[in-house]
Amino acid sequence: MQTAIHLLRELIRIPSVSSLSNRGIVDYATCVLQRVGWQTLRQPYRDLQGVEKYNLLAFPPGQNRTDRLMASALLVLGLAAGFHKLLR
């Protein structure tokens, strides 16, 4: 297992300013997490300037990814419905 200091040193070497894609950071984090048994899921998108970006979802060993995604989706839908009521 890599130390936290080693991981941080590797992370700060990866260019990560907002005007660039965050793919390098996501690639690195994905490798580190998968090596220790986590499942990962990338969600690609483009920001307002058209720059490629990724959200990275990570699930620890033993956690059912499908159940977690469904719970997250229901939470987002519930928050959106509540926000919509506030706007009325």
MARLUM-192503 format. One record per residue (C-alpha): residue in three letters; x, y, z. Coordinates in steps of 0.1 Angstrom, whole numbers, padded with zeros to 4 digits, always signed. Example, Ala and Ser with C-alpha at 12.3 -4.5 7.8 and 13.67 -1.06 7.14 Angstrom:
BEGIN
ALA+0123-0045+0078 SER+0137-0011+0071 
***
This chain:
BEGIN
MET+0000+0000+0000 GLN+0013+0034-0009 THR+0016+0061+0018 ALA-0005+0091+0018 ILE+0026+0113+0012 HIS+0035+0093-0019 LEU-0001+0096-0032 LEU-0002+0133-0027 ARG+0032+0138-0044 GLU+0019+0119-0074 LEU-0013+0139-0075 ILE+0004+0173-0073 ARG+0025+0164-0103 ILE-0005+0160-0125 PRO-0017+0192-0142 SER-0051+0200-0128 VAL-0060+0237-0136 SER-0097+0243-0145 SER-0089+0252-0181 LEU-0076+0216-0187 SER-0092+0182-0186 ASN-0091+0165-0153 ARG-0086+0131-0170 GLY-0050+0127-0156 ILE-0063+0130-0120 VAL-0092+0107-0127 ASP-0069+0081-0144 TYR-0045+0082-0115 ALA-0073+0079-0089 THR-0090+0051-0108 CYS-0058+0030-0109 VAL-0051+0036-0072 LEU-0087+0027-0062 GLN-0090-0004-0084 ARG-0057-0017-0071 VAL-0072-0019-0036 GLY-0104-0035-0048 TRP-0127-0005-0053 GLN-0151-0004-0082 THR-0151+0029-0102 LEU-0174+0045-0127 ARG-0165+0076-0148 GLN-0191+0101-0160 PRO-0177+0121-0189 TYR-0190+0156-0197 ARG-0178+0189-0212 ASP-0177+0221-0191 LEU-0191+0254-0204 GLN-0158+0261-0223 GLY-0160+0227-0240 VAL-0132+0211-0220 GLU-0134+0174-0214 LYS-0141+0166-0177 TYR-0150+0135-0157 ASN-0169+0128-0125 LEU-0155+0097-0107 LEU-0177+0076-0085 ALA-0159+0050-0064 PHE-0175+0021-0044 PRO-0156+0002-0017 PRO-0153-0036-0018 GLY-0185-0053-0009 GLN-0207-0024-0017 ASN-0234-0030-0043 ARG-0227-0004-0069 THR-0262-0006-0085 ASP-0279+0000-0051 ARG-0257+0029-0044 LEU-0263+0045-0078 MET-0301+0040-0074 ALA-0300+0056-0039 SER-0280+0086-0053 ALA-0304+0091-0082 LEU-0334+0090-0058 LEU-0317+0116-0036 VAL-0310+0139-0065 LEU-0345+0135-0078 GLY-0359+0142-0043 LEU-0337+0173-0039 ALA-0347+0185-0074 ALA-0384+0181-0065 GLY-0379+0200-0032 PHE-0361+0228-0050 HIS-0388+0230-0076 LYS-0414+0235-0048 LEU-0393+0264-0033 LEU-0393+0282-0067 ARG-0431+0283-0069 
***
